[in-house]
């Protein structure tokens, strides 16, 4: 009872409670027995009766004893009411002999376990890093006190909560740990720590009774990647240390040399059946020694096309290997490159990469001439059409099929079937046609806009720019000429950083730099508008080419003419590759959404005809996967999130086949461990590195607060029995 008296003499505000509001409300319950006692005394009206005086005189000797009995019962009943409220509020005492005697310790443990692709590397004892991490987690759970609650989080991207509310059943926790499987997903440390913060903020145990264990291979790439998302891991780690103790446990081999295929991309968005497709594979050496004599096998549609011996790759360097492949039939094709297995390669899962590409027999382009001429090159589209579909002989096959119409015919021209529309010096477009073009672009089409003396800036600004919400990436201004200058305007490629200009980076004295511009339209490019970017500028600082992403499509604005009226660019060698790059850049390509990382959803829009058919999706192991049909715009789309494994996925809708390539995140290939000092500097919060799980539970108990709730409930039961016994004994005495 001494311990209980210590609790009772402290006001509720001076003692920490798990439920402080209940403690404050419970303090008022102490008045209930007192009020009942007072009301019972006032039920009877005192009346003076002379005949009773002799009886009262006889009872005066026992009156004092009765008052003492009543006050004793009142005190016990008041104490019962207070203890019931305190037991529900669950008061806490810091670790001490008294607290150990009266209370029990309950610690909320949050285990964050890494099951990303990098965890497939060997840990040095014949097991993978993931197997070692899961064994550590099981050992941790076995060392916990039976009264401890456990939450569980995995950080294979995206991070997932396995057990959110603290689980107090060791068997359930053990089964949940066994059920966690390794994945080929990326690492989402930031997401995992953010979920841990949410769990801790909802926890009912005190801060001193919360512990977070992060079990990971501690790769530098994962920590650096986690630091770039809304403050990322550092922000969440700091918050965790405010709410709990933070412990890190690392797995993986001490030596983490790795050679990986980190990229496989098509060099152009336009791939046809006439010319070979240019594809590039990037091989990165994350080891400490140079990689020499490594072979790369190239497969196309399941056939081995060639074997390439790679040049020497120095440590921390990469090589880009060009591969030219010809696809003889239109439709979907799959490309795969595979590295030979190396004895010191820590991760074999990233030795291959895949690419899904669609080859086209012909690409239709609509050229709208706003100022036709008497001959082909007198008009606005002659040079442009030649650059888009160059051929030595009239009968030569070409991938691009341009069609030229006059601006007056645009309103009646169906836009279905075209990949790109080019407006060249078009004065104005009627509102209905602007809406058709807008829908065309937002659905994935490309739009090129060349300016000239026929263009009405007011009309374009009102109908197509619309204060930055329309198709145009910039607001049109006045025409600028070269009068008053000693020479015409020149292009400023700004280090050739944009992909449209990459082909000119190796020719600083040729191509674009030799072209001159006599006139252009000054435009106002909105600052910091998403999707808007200046591609190329003039030496005056004004924008020459501006791009904008609109819906699923792209718009490119060229502030000078497509012919020789305002510039001599069409007569220079750089005109043809620049126009080709423009076309390829704005041409819609479904391959962007068909090449994704492990864990990303597969999404494929359906035509009206396909929406009524039953789709089937098969994975790399030819197993049938689940799909979902959901509305998208005016139609429907097929969605599947069952992308836990890298490889080729095949979707069949009726007689139509679509391929998807699912690859491992390249960041998972860098297995370099994060230095402890560097990690402490980056997280900038207190945490501990734990090498072994033994005695971890006991260490946490040493400073944990004790919960007196259960002890108080036992005390209430004892007092109830005591009050009943005391009342019966007093009754018999009377």
Secondary structure, 3 states (H helix, E strand, C coil): CHHHHHHHHCCHHHCCECCHHHHHHHHHHHHHHHHHHHHHHCCCCCCCCHHHHHHHHHHHHHHHHHHHHHHHHHHHHHHHHHHHHHHHHCEEECCCHHHHHHCECCCEEEEEECCCHHHHCECCCCCEHHHHHHHHHHHHHHHCCCCCEEEEEECECCCEEEEEEEECCHHHHHHHHHHCCCCCCCECHHHHHHHHHHHHHCCCCCHHHEEEEEEECCEHHHHHHHCCCCCHHHHHHHHHHHHCEEEEEECCCCCCCCEEEEEEEECCCCCECCCCEEEEEEEEECCCCCECCCEEEEEECCEEEEEEECCCECCCCEEEEEEEECCCCCEEEEEEEEECCCCCCCCCCCCEEEEEEEEECCEEEEEEECCCCCCCCCCCCHHHHHHHCCCCCCCCCCCEEEEEEEHHHHHHCCCCCCCEEEEECCCCCCHHHHHHHHHHHHCCCEEEEECCCCCCHHHHHHHHHHHHCCCCCEEEEEEEECCCCCCCECEECHHHCCHHHHHHCCCCCCHHHHCCECEEEEEEECCCCCCEEEEEEECCCCEEEEEEEECCEEEEEECCCCCCCCECHHHCCHHHHHHHHHHHHHCCCCHHHHEEECCCCEEEEECCCHHHCCEEEECCCCCEECCEEEEECCEEEEEECCCCCCEEEEEEECCEEEEEEEECCHHHHCCCECCHHHHHHHHCCCCEECCCCCCHHHHHHHCCCEECHHHHHHHHHHHHHHHHHHHHHHHHHC
